[in-house]
Each structure stands twice: as structure tokens, then as C-alpha cells.
Amino acid sequence: MRDNSELTLRKQKDFSRVYKKGKSKGSKYVVVLYRKNNLGYTRTAFVSSKKVGNSVQRNRSRRLMRESWYSVNNKIKEGYDIVFVARNSINDAGMNDVLRSLYGTLKTCDLFK
């Protein structure tokens, strides 16, 4: 099992690669950008811009996305870089809403095993 630091996108060049050459799908609460990374494991990042709200709202949105990801990550194909971007509408959402939205978006991306 890899530690969490290896499973997180951190470098700007990795983000740029996903943003420029990756594919994206959106839903009501989350936008998912993804790209093959030719590694044996999947790396993720959770992003909230200032459009989402103040720091409390941005942190809550990242927590909601991260917790939803932990519920489905064992069913996802290996070898992808995935960036989850919160939409402004996530502020009014609960955990189950975000989970359903993230699950549906990942399904349309064909990222499930």
C-alpha cells in the first residue's frame, strides 16, 4: 500500500498536464478532470476556487469531495491522475448529494473497473 503523499497530485506540471491534455466531465456539484498517468496507481487532487466562497466553505467542499472519493476509490481503475473541482452549488449540498454526483460523474468518465 502506498502512503497518501504519493497518491496526491502536488506538482504544478502534473496539474498542468491534466488541465491541458486531460478530459473533463461535469455534474451539478463537481467537475472531474482526468488523464492516464502511466503509473501503477491513481493520484488525486481536490480543488476549490474562491468562487466557491470563503475559506470555511472551500474547506468544507474539499472535505465533502474527499470523503466521497474514499467511498468509491477502491472501485476505480488504476493509473490515472484525477482532479476534482468544486462548483459553487456544492455549498448547499449534503454528503449524499455530493457522493451521488461524484459517483455519476466518474461513471460517465468510464473510470470504474
C-alpha positions in Angstrom: 0.0 0.0 0.0 1.3 3.4 -0.9 1.3 6.3 1.5 -1.1 9.2 1.0 1.7 11.6 -0.1 2.3 9.5 -3.3 -1.4 9.3 -4.0 -1.8 13.1 -4.1 -1.1 15.4 -7.0 1.2 18.1 -5.8 3.4 19.4 -8.6 2.3 22.2 -10.9 3.4 20.3 -14.0 1.2 17.4 -13.1 -1.8 19.7 -12.7 -1.0 21.5 -16.0 -0.8 18.1 -17.8 -4.3 17.2 -16.5 -5.8 20.6 -17.3 -4.3 20.8 -20.8 -4.3 17.2 -22.1 -6.9 15.5 -19.9 -10.6 15.0 -20.4 -13.3 16.5 -18.2 -16.9 15.7 -17.2 -19.1 17.9 -15.0 -22.1 17.4 -12.8 -24.1 19.6 -10.5 -21.6 19.8 -7.7 -18.3 18.6 -9.1 -16.1 18.7 -12.2 -13.8 15.8 -12.8 -10.7 16.2 -14.9 -8.7 13.0 -15.6 -5.8 11.7 -17.6 -3.8 8.5 -17.8 -0.5 8.8 -15.9 1.3 5.5 -16.9 1.9 4.7 -13.2 0.6 1.7 -11.3 -1.6 3.9 -9.1 -4.1 6.7 -9.2 -3.3 10.2 -7.9 -5.9 12.7 -6.9 -6.4 16.4 -6.0 -9.3 18.3 -4.6 -9.7 21.9 -5.7 -12.0 24.7 -4.6 -11.6 28.2 -6.0 -12.6 31.4 -4.3 -15.8 31.3 -6.4 -17.0 28.6 -4.1 -16.9 31.0 -1.1 -14.8 31.9 1.9 -12.2 29.6 3.5 -14.8 27.7 5.6 -16.9 26.9 2.6 -13.9 25.9 0.4 -12.5 23.6 3.1 -16.0 22.0 3.6 -16.3 21.4 -0.2 -12.9 19.7 -0.3 -13.8 17.6 2.7 -17.1 16.5 1.0 -15.3 15.6 -2.2 -12.5 13.8 -0.4 -14.9 11.8 1.8 -17.0 10.9 -1.3 -13.8 9.8 -3.1 -12.9 7.5 -0.2 -16.2 5.7 -0.6 -15.6 4.8 -4.2 -11.8 4.8 -4.7 -11.4 1.0 -4.4 -13.7 0.6 -7.4 -11.7 2.9 -9.7 -9.2 1.8 -12.4 -5.5 2.3 -11.6 -3.1 4.6 -13.4 -5.0 7.9 -13.6 -4.4 11.5 -12.4 -7.8 12.9 -11.3 -8.6 16.4 -10.3 -11.9 17.1 -8.6 -13.0 20.8 -8.8 -15.9 22.0 -6.6 -18.7 24.0 -8.1 -20.3 26.9 -6.3 -23.5 24.8 -5.9 -21.7 22.4 -3.5 -22.3 24.9 -0.7 -26.0 23.9 -0.5 -25.3 20.1 -0.8 -25.1 17.4 1.7 -22.7 14.4 1.8 -25.1 12.1 0.0 -25.7 14.6 -2.8 -22.0 15.1 -3.4 -21.5 11.3 -3.3 -24.2 10.7 -5.9 -22.8 13.5 -8.1 -19.2 12.2 -7.9 -20.3 8.6 -8.5 -22.3 9.5 -11.5 -19.6 11.7 -13.0 -16.9 9.0 -12.5 -19.3 6.5 -14.2 -19.6 8.7 -17.3 -15.8 9.0 -17.4 -15.6 5.2 -17.6 -13.2 5.1 -14.7 -14.8 2.1 -12.8 -13.2 -1.3 -13.0 
